[in-house]
Amino acid sequence: MVNKIKSFFEKFYLIIILAILYAPIILLVIYSFSNSSNFNFDNGFTFDAYIAIFKSEKSPDLWAAIGNTFLIATVASIIATVMGTFASIGIFNLGKRTRRMVENVNQFPIINSEIVMAVSLMVFFVTFAFPEGYLRLIIAHIAFCTPYVVLSVLPKLESMDPNIYEAALDLGATPFKAMTKVMIPFISPGIVSGFVMAFIMSMDDFIITQINKGAATGINTLSTYIYSDARVQGLEPFWYAIFSIILVIILAAVLSVNVVKVSKQKKKAKEAKA
């Protein structure tokens, strides 16, 4: 009897947690087919909100914001991934005390308030006369994305057998070749995870982008355009459609990654049995 009650509360707790996490997202997708900002289906089930993404009078500005978002996120995440990967290798080879200190410094931008980082970056750009526009935004995004890459790559380095790298050196490989041919392939899952994390963080950022984009540049990302549009007229129906599309893309990407991982694990298991 006690076990049944315990099992019931465990399942009930899980259902409550899942409902809190996913019910708002499900409602968002449902209302994206209403073409209404009042959360009703007075207009019936329709794809008008999705059509408005391409045919609305705001479509040019919307697509420009989407293009800017992907441009900044792609450039910043690639550079942050390269910098974070080599920084991780350097941190991994430091002494214990120095490494612990550098790891704490690396975590500071993550735990620091975003508004503090945004203003400090703005002061830095103004002090050294960086031109307003894409340059400021890309540098700013690299600054807050790189620590996430380091956090993704370091655990893979820690799990690597150091004898593999040393064996490559003993077999005649130069340190650089051993790093590129042995170390980097081994930590590639962490590098990919770091890139994905950096890309998502860059796409999602609002405060740092809003403060550092410059009022006169006219540059908007998706988050800043949502803010500027919603504060005037509220969220129009096509925004729900955009959010739903983003959700589907992310869900498809996550499922694809998991499918690839499972297929690789099955392949390794078969090879081990053979």
Contacts in CASP RR format, 6 or more apart in sequence:
PFRMAT RR
TARGET T0000
AUTHOR 0000-0000-0000
METHOD contacts of the structure
MODEL  1
MVNKIKSFFEKFYLIIILAILYAPIILLVIYSFSNSSNFNFDNGFTFDAY
IAIFKSEKSPDLWAAIGNTFLIATVASIIATVMGTFASIGIFNLGKRTRR
MVENVNQFPIINSEIVMAVSLMVFFVTFAFPEGYLRLIIAHIAFCTPYVV
LSVLPKLESMDPNIYEAALDLGATPFKAMTKVMIPFISPGIVSGFVMAFI
MSMDDFIITQINKGAATGINTLSTYIYSDARVQGLEPFWYAIFSIILVII
LAAVLSVNVVKVSKQKKKAKEAKA
25 247 0 8 1.000
28 240 0 8 1.000
28 243 0 8 1.000
28 244 0 8 1.000
28 247 0 8 1.000
29 244 0 8 1.000
29 247 0 8 1.000
31 39 0 8 1.000
31 240 0 8 1.000
32 49 0 8 1.000
32 50 0 8 1.000
32 237 0 8 1.000
32 240 0 8 1.000
32 241 0 8 1.000
32 243 0 8 1.000
32 244 0 8 1.000
33 45 0 8 1.000
33 46 0 8 1.000
33 47 0 8 1.000
33 49 0 8 1.000
34 40 0 8 1.000
34 41 0 8 1.000
34 42 0 8 1.000
34 43 0 8 1.000
34 44 0 8 1.000
34 45 0 8 1.000
34 46 0 8 1.000
34 49 0 8 1.000
34 237 0 8 1.000
34 240 0 8 1.000
35 43 0 8 1.000
35 44 0 8 1.000
35 46 0 8 1.000
35 48 0 8 1.000
35 49 0 8 1.000
35 52 0 8 1.000
35 237 0 8 1.000
36 42 0 8 1.000
36 43 0 8 1.000
36 237 0 8 1.000
37 234 0 8 1.000
37 235 0 8 1.000
37 236 0 8 1.000
37 237 0 8 1.000
48 237 0 8 1.000
49 237 0 8 1.000
49 238 0 8 1.000
49 240 0 8 1.000
49 241 0 8 1.000
50 238 0 8 1.000
50 241 0 8 1.000
50 245 0 8 1.000
52 59 0 8 1.000
52 236 0 8 1.000
52 237 0 8 1.000
52 238 0 8 1.000
52 241 0 8 1.000
53 59 0 8 1.000
53 62 0 8 1.000
53 238 0 8 1.000
53 241 0 8 1.000
53 242 0 8 1.000
53 245 0 8 1.000
56 62 0 8 1.000
56 238 0 8 1.000
58 229 0 8 1.000
58 236 0 8 1.000
58 238 0 8 1.000
61 220 0 8 1.000
61 225 0 8 1.000
62 225 0 8 1.000
62 238 0 8 1.000
62 242 0 8 1.000
64 220 0 8 1.000
65 220 0 8 1.000
65 221 0 8 1.000
65 222 0 8 1.000
65 224 0 8 1.000
65 225 0 8 1.000
66 222 0 8 1.000
68 219 0 8 1.000
68 220 0 8 1.000
68 221 0 8 1.000
69 203 0 8 1.000
69 221 0 8 1.000
69 222 0 8 1.000
69 223 0 8 1.000
70 203 0 8 1.000
71 134 0 8 1.000
72 134 0 8 1.000
72 137 0 8 1.000
72 138 0 8 1.000
72 141 0 8 1.000
72 202 0 8 1.000
72 209 0 8 1.000
72 221 0 8 1.000
73 141 0 8 1.000
73 199 0 8 1.000
73 202 0 8 1.000
73 203 0 8 1.000
74 199 0 8 1.000
75 138 0 8 1.000
76 137 0 8 1.000
76 138 0 8 1.000
76 141 0 8 1.000
76 142 0 8 1.000
76 145 0 8 1.000
76 198 0 8 1.000
76 202 0 8 1.000
77 141 0 8 1.000
77 145 0 8 1.000
77 195 0 8 1.000
77 198 0 8 1.000
77 199 0 8 1.000
77 202 0 8 1.000
78 195 0 8 1.000
79 138 0 8 1.000
79 142 0 8 1.000
80 141 0 8 1.000
80 142 0 8 1.000
80 145 0 8 1.000
80 146 0 8 1.000
80 148 0 8 1.000
80 149 0 8 1.000
80 198 0 8 1.000
81 149 0 8 1.000
81 191 0 8 1.000
81 194 0 8 1.000
81 195 0 8 1.000
81 198 0 8 1.000
83 142 0 8 1.000
83 146 0 8 1.000
83 149 0 8 1.000
84 146 0 8 1.000
84 149 0 8 1.000
84 150 0 8 1.000
84 153 0 8 1.000
85 149 0 8 1.000
85 153 0 8 1.000
85 184 0 8 1.000
85 187 0 8 1.000
85 191 0 8 1.000
87 106 0 8 1.000
87 146 0 8 1.000
87 149 0 8 1.000
87 150 0 8 1.000
88 149 0 8 1.000
88 150 0 8 1.000
88 153 0 8 1.000
88 154 0 8 1.000
88 157 0 8 1.000
88 187 0 8 1.000
89 153 0 8 1.000
89 157 0 8 1.000
89 179 0 8 1.000
89 183 0 8 1.000
91 99 0 8 1.000
91 102 0 8 1.000
91 103 0 8 1.000
91 106 0 8 1.000
91 150 0 8 1.000
91 154 0 8 1.000
92 99 0 8 1.000
92 154 0 8 1.000
92 157 0 8 1.000
92 158 0 8 1.000
94 102 0 8 1.000
103 154 0 8 1.000
106 147 0 8 1.000
106 150 0 8 1.000
106 151 0 8 1.000
107 147 0 8 1.000
107 151 0 8 1.000
109 117 0 8 1.000
109 143 0 8 1.000
109 144 0 8 1.000
109 147 0 8 1.000
110 147 0 8 1.000
110 148 0 8 1.000
110 151 0 8 1.000
114 144 0 8 1.000
114 207 0 8 1.000
114 208 0 8 1.000
115 207 0 8 1.000
117 143 0 8 1.000
117 144 0 8 1.000
117 208 0 8 1.000
118 140 0 8 1.000
118 207 0 8 1.000
118 208 0 8 1.000
118 210 0 8 1.000
118 211 0 8 1.000
118 212 0 8 1.000
119 211 0 8 1.000
121 136 0 8 1.000
121 139 0 8 1.000
121 140 0 8 1.000
121 143 0 8 1.000
121 208 0 8 1.000
121 211 0 8 1.000
121 212 0 8 1.000
122 211 0 8 1.000
122 212 0 8 1.000
124 130 0 8 1.000
125 136 0 8 1.000
125 139 0 8 1.000
125 140 0 8 1.000
125 212 0 8 1.000
130 136 0 8 1.000
130 139 0 8 1.000
132 213 0 8 1.000
132 214 0 8 1.000
132 216 0 8 1.000
132 217 0 8 1.000
133 213 0 8 1.000
133 214 0 8 1.000
133 217 0 8 1.000
133 219 0 8 1.000
134 219 0 8 1.000
136 212 0 8 1.000
136 213 0 8 1.000
136 214 0 8 1.000
137 209 0 8 1.000
137 212 0 8 1.000
137 213 0 8 1.000
137 219 0 8 1.000
137 221 0 8 1.000
140 208 0 8 1.000
140 209 0 8 1.000
140 212 0 8 1.000
141 202 0 8 1.000
141 205 0 8 1.000
141 208 0 8 1.000
141 209 0 8 1.000
144 201 0 8 1.000
144 205 0 8 1.000
144 208 0 8 1.000
145 197 0 8 1.000
145 198 0 8 1.000
145 201 0 8 1.000
145 202 0 8 1.000
146 198 0 8 1.000
148 194 0 8 1.000
148 197 0 8 1.000
148 198 0 8 1.000
148 201 0 8 1.000
149 191 0 8 1.000
149 194 0 8 1.000
149 195 0 8 1.000
149 197 0 8 1.000
149 198 0 8 1.000
152 190 0 8 1.000
152 191 0 8 1.000
152 193 0 8 1.000
152 194 0 8 1.000
152 197 0 8 1.000
153 187 0 8 1.000
153 190 0 8 1.000
153 191 0 8 1.000
153 194 0 8 1.000
155 190 0 8 1.000
156 186 0 8 1.000
156 187 0 8 1.000
156 189 0 8 1.000
156 190 0 8 1.000
156 191 0 8 1.000
157 183 0 8 1.000
157 187 0 8 1.000
160 183 0 8 1.000
160 186 0 8 1.000
160 187 0 8 1.000
164 182 0 8 1.000
164 186 0 8 1.000
165 178 0 8 1.000
165 179 0 8 1.000
165 182 0 8 1.000
165 183 0 8 1.000
168 177 0 8 1.000
168 178 0 8 1.000
168 181 0 8 1.000
168 182 0 8 1.000
169 175 0 8 1.000
169 178 0 8 1.000
173 181 0 8 1.000
173 182 0 8 1.000
184 191 0 8 1.000
203 221 0 8 1.000
203 222 0 8 1.000
204 223 0 8 1.000
205 221 0 8 1.000
205 223 0 8 1.000
206 223 0 8 1.000
206 224 0 8 1.000
206 227 0 8 1.000
209 221 0 8 1.000
209 223 0 8 1.000
209 224 0 8 1.000
210 223 0 8 1.000
210 224 0 8 1.000
210 227 0 8 1.000
213 219 0 8 1.000
213 220 0 8 1.000
213 221 0 8 1.000
213 224 0 8 1.000
220 228 0 8 1.000
222 242 0 8 1.000
226 235 0 8 1.000
226 239 0 8 1.000
229 236 0 8 1.000
229 239 0 8 1.000
230 239 0 8 1.000
END
